[in-house]
Amino acid sequence: MTGGGTLRRGWRSPVATAVVALATWTALGALSGLLAAGSWGWHALVAVGGTALVVGGVRSVTRSAWLPSLAGLVAGGYGLLAWYATPPGGNPLLVGPGTVERGGQLVAQAAELIETSVVPLAVWPPVELVVVGAAVLVFLAADLLAVGCGMPALTGIAFVAVWTPAVVLGFGGSTWALAATGFLYLLLLALAQPPVSRDRGARRAGVVVVGAAGLVALTLAAGPVVAAVPAWSWLDLPDVGTGAVGPVRLADDLDLRDSLREQSSQTVLRYTVEDAGPADDGPAPTAGLIGPLRSFTLRDFDGRSWERDATAELDDWDADGLLASEPGLVGAAPDAARGSLAQVDVRVGALREQRLPVSTFPRTVAIDGPWSYDAARDEVVGRDRTEPDTRYAMLVEVPDLTPERLRAAAGDLPEEVQAYLEVPETEHEEDLRALAAEVTAGATTAYDQALALQTYFRDGTQFRYDTTVDAASSDDAVWDFIESRRGYCVQYATSMTVLARTLGIPARLGVGFLPGEIDADRAYRVTGADAHAWPELYFPGTGWVRFEPTPAVQTGPPPAWSNPFRAAAPTATPSQPATQPSAAPSAASSTAPGTTGGAQPDDAAAGSSRGPLVLAAVLLAVAAAAVTGTALLRRLRRPAGRLTPELAWRRLRDRLRRAGVVWSDAHTPRQAAAAVREQVAARRGRPLTADADRALAALAAAVEQERYAPDPAGHEPAELQGWVAAVLTDVSASSRRGEGRGPVPAEA
């Protein structure tokens, strides 16, 4: 840590703060593999830069080590709240309780999004708030360590923390960002070195810059070579806890008293998703593009369990035709698709099912063997169960589902969906009808009613995901769940299905698998633990549409078309979740990356974030200008060329060098003073006078304090000049008597 205290002196302080700010920004390149591309990086630069201006300005007018960081924390927090959390119609200049509360809600949304979404994570405003806020905190911590506490070497801990998520999750960041951060870190360490003579300082600066640049160049050149060494592929980590425990199957009859059977972590499916047009300039397809894979659907519910009708009409199909349960789509050619297309190639693992997991969207299915199609249930059924390495391909039509399109869905219900309106006759049937009416009060369309029901169940303050279910207390399992407020996917999906039916919306239960997780080879891996159930609601002219009432802790965000964060009514602010009577907004009502439908993130948030962005930047600039202006005025009142202990020490050293009294740069001020006493005594046979010795000791102590003390005492220029003059006068007197090499000017 030697020399770290010099970063708080003179020009080094603002330069060090600027270097730390720039290093913080370059370190964010570590997140480039985890976060989708967007403007979040530039927003972080504005926030960190504005905070750095405030910190530097405050530090120029105070000797406190903590006050500049505290001022930066207040200014940065104020700017972020004004930037992201100003309520619709609110004044960003006034950050009040409403703004703070909304900021907390955004942070909660971001936490669930980060926990449940797939990589690369779309940077919605809640996520951007967390990323930019984290960047500001990293800067404040690094600046406090480097400049405030004089420990620049420890700033590496703050920068390494930014890289930790990418390293742990195995998604590499930008190599150039790593190189730039390393170079700036070395530059910061160089700035912390004690001052030396101008010639030696110039040489040292040259060595540092060239050495750092050489190290960065060597790293960039050697990195690809080292990574390509075959030995890395020989290291294989053990596969823990994934041993085979038998084939995985899904139960046809789902009793709400029992969980979906305890599933193993065996891989049941692996699949890849590729863009198949018509647009080829969009982002790379993801699992969220096609949603979960559904094995079968259920219609009949008796109040306690689902029952499956054994009779089914199975039809062969043209492998080039679309399969869907929307009238008019079955057998249609794929070129008649109304949305984008995705090519999905699937390989079966431990799954043993007679019904093939397929996308909930219309799709073609190409598979060898005797397979048929059940149009009523939208299921692909085989005579035998799937075997390991069974392969099939789907060309999935991803429709352009938007809140506007679903709100406008109207018309008579087909005869074949009337059976999906039946509500079980239980002792709590009327209670459920009343609850559905209360939750959807004010909703004017079937879509808004469905959205209100989904938001009601996803409210983490009212319901909790729990695989432990209490024993039945009535003949109505849905009512028992609503009373206990605890359950898993089957309870959530069944409850929304039944409540939707009470409102006259046809609804059924879909059973299958969540999209799974992406592996290093960009293929998605689905395990038995991804078994899931969800409700599907029918909209005339559109067909069956999936909703997601199960909390984000298990499923991630809801589909884009049913996301309250983007599906607010046209008169509402898009960035604020839609609210319904007796149904608080979900804490995870933001869309996962890769989902489709509706406006894109930047479109949804543009109206609410662009204005606060500009205003926050102006506020930070004004605050920094005020602090900096105060500092400049204070400096203008000081005498020109104000003498400091370091400058006085340098002048003394230059004068003594002319008399042959020298010391090494490796000497501390105290060691240098001892060297002066030794050399003067050796040259003239007697020590320094008492006054000169006291002056030399006082000046050395002042230099030590300035370099190393967190809050050094101040010294007037006249006092420093007197100490220098006392030493030089004594040495000069000896020189004039012939005891030295030559006269030494005594003036300071």
URMOFEN-V140995 format. One record per run of one state. SS is the DSSP state (~ for helix, > for strand, _ for the rest). FROM is the first residue (numbers start at 1). LEN is the number of residues. If there is no record, write none. Layout:
SS	FROM	LEN
SS	FROM	LEN
//
This chain:
_	1	3
~	4	5
_	9	1
~	10	24
_	34	1
>	35	1
_	36	4
~	40	20
_	60	7
~	67	18
_	85	12
~	97	20
_	117	4
>	121	1
_	122	3
~	125	24
_	149	3
~	152	18
_	170	5
~	175	17
_	192	6
~	198	30
_	228	2
~	230	5
_	235	13
>	248	1
_	249	6
>	255	1
_	256	11
>	267	9
_	276	11
~	287	4
_	291	2
>	293	6
_	299	1
>	300	2
_	302	3
>	305	3
_	308	6
>	314	2
_	316	5
>	321	1
_	322	1
>	323	1
_	324	9
>	333	1
~	334	3
_	337	3
>	340	9
_	349	2
>	351	1
_	352	3
>	355	1
_	356	2
>	358	2
_	360	3
>	363	5
_	368	3
>	371	4
_	375	4
>	379	4
_	383	8
>	391	8
_	399	4
~	403	5
_	408	7
~	415	7
_	422	7
~	429	11
_	440	6
~	446	13
_	459	5
>	464	2
_	466	11
~	477	8
_	485	1
>	486	2
_	488	1
~	489	14
_	503	4
>	507	7
_	514	3
>	517	2
_	519	5
>	524	4
~	528	3
>	531	9
_	540	3
>	543	4
_	547	5
~	552	4
_	556	4
~	560	3
_	563	17
>	580	1
_	581	2
>	583	1
_	584	17
~	601	36
_	637	8
~	645	14
_	659	10
~	669	16
_	685	5
~	690	19
_	709	8
~	717	20
_	737	12
//
